Amino acid sequence: MTQNIKISPSILSADFSNLGEEIKRLDKAGADLIHIDVMDGHFVPNITFGPVIIKQIRKYTKLPFDVHLMISPVEKYIKDFSDAGADIITVHPEATDDLKRTVDKIKSFGKKAGVSLNPKTSITALLNVIDKIDLILIMSVNPGFAGQIFISDVLPKVKELRKIINDKKLNIDLEIDGGINFETGALALKAGANILVSGTTLFSGGSLQENINKLRNCG
């Protein structure tokens, strides 16, 4: 299945002192989603956004909130992020003792469910839920911080997942996050990804709209 290329800017690289305006800028510049990295300082070595902040910024755009939960235990917080305005809730298999139950809980709130695989996490970790989920997020860095270097070893994983998705005729977005710039984005798209998450590259200078368009067409 061929899917449209989408750009999900990570607000981890935005100006936190003016986050509402930054989100409005992304909306106007042509972003397809808003990527929100939630970190707890426990599952990953950093702390970022909680449900309160997500609820406060929800009013600034109607774009889907692509919320990546890097928190553990994840399941007990799903309702909070759902209520705050998340549209897609993505979890890690390592953050729950029952991935299927966690995915079912996300879906019970009417949200799209995603599963994220760290660079060293096998595809087998999500195969038992692949018929239930809407998105797979491949991490091309070890999660925790913005601005890391792209790990090219994940590209075969992207290719394999794209083949599985196509062979099974599944309606699943294949997203990649970590070190995505115009060069690595092209590699990821060639491998089969259709959503690129990028922060540093998009916010690093120049026109936000031009950067988003360039990334969307880098493949």
QUIJO-V910088 format. One record per helix or strand of 3 or more residues. SS is the DSSP state (@ for helix, = for strand). FROM is the first residue (numbers start at 0). TO is the last residue. If there is no record, write none. Layout:
# QUIJO-V910088
ss->SS from->FROM to->TO
ss->SS from->FROM to->TO
This chain:
# QUIJO-V910088
ss->= from->5 to->9
ss->@ from->10 to->12
ss->@ from->15 to->28
ss->= from->32 to->39
ss->@ from->50 to->59
ss->= from->63 to->69
ss->@ from->74 to->83
ss->= from->87 to->91
ss->@ from->92 to->94
ss->@ from->98 to->107
ss->= from->111 to->116
ss->@ from->122 to->124
ss->@ from->126 to->128
ss->= from->134 to->138
ss->@ from->151 to->166
ss->= from->172 to->176
ss->@ from->181 to->190
ss->= from->194 to->197
ss->@ from->199 to->202
ss->@ from->207 to->215
